[in-house]
Amino acid sequence: MCTLRRPHNSPMALRRQMVVSKLFKYVKEIQKLDDGYALRFHRSDDPEDLIGIIADYIVFESLNSPQLTFALVEEPQAKAFWLQV
């Protein structure tokens, strides 16, 4: 159960909206998994900024939804990678 159950205009909800919108700016594909979702990113998209945004997302969601798990999976030849949630 997600612990983020505050009004949509609370500081926590606004922070989550900022973190998620930054992340989804880079998402190239979304796949539904049996136990969650996989978000695909291209490695050519500003990698240093992208890794920081992914890290912010993981930290934020881990603190507010501790039941979630995360995995980064690299595609062969390092052209893209997936964040599994």
C-alpha positions, -999 to 999 in steps of 0.1 A, spaced: 0 0 0 13 34 -9 18 57 20 13 88 -3 -24 93 5 -24 131 9 -44 157 -10 -32 162 -46 -20 197 -37 1 187 -7 39 193 -8 45 156 -10 21 151 -39 35 181 -58 71 168 -53 60 134 -66 44 150 -97 77 169 -103 98 138 -100 76 116 -122 72 143 -149 109 147 -151 114 109 -154 87 104 -180 102 131 -202 129 105 -210 107 73 -212 107 58 -247 85 28 -241 65 13 -213 58 -25 -209 34 -41 -184 51 -69 -164 35 -96 -143 45 -77 -112 48 -41 -123 61 -20 -152 93 -16 -172 103 18 -185 127 20 -214 153 47 -218 178 54 -246 214 57 -234 220 86 -258 196 109 -238 219 131 -216 230 101 -195 243 120 -165 211 140 -161 190 109 -167 207 88 -141 202 115 -115 165 117 -124 161 79 -122 179 80 -88 156 107 -75 126 87 -86 138 55 -69 147 73 -37 114 92 -36 92 61 -43 113 39 -19 106 63 10 69 67 2 61 32 -11 85 8 5 68 -23 -10 81 -13 -44 112 -29 -59 134 -15 -86 159 -30 -111 179 -14 -139 184 -38 -168 208 -30 -197 200 -41 -232 228 -58 -253 252 -34 -269 243 -7 -243 219 11 -266 191 13 -240 182 2 -205 150 -5 -186 139 6 -151 117 -22 -138 92 -11 -110 
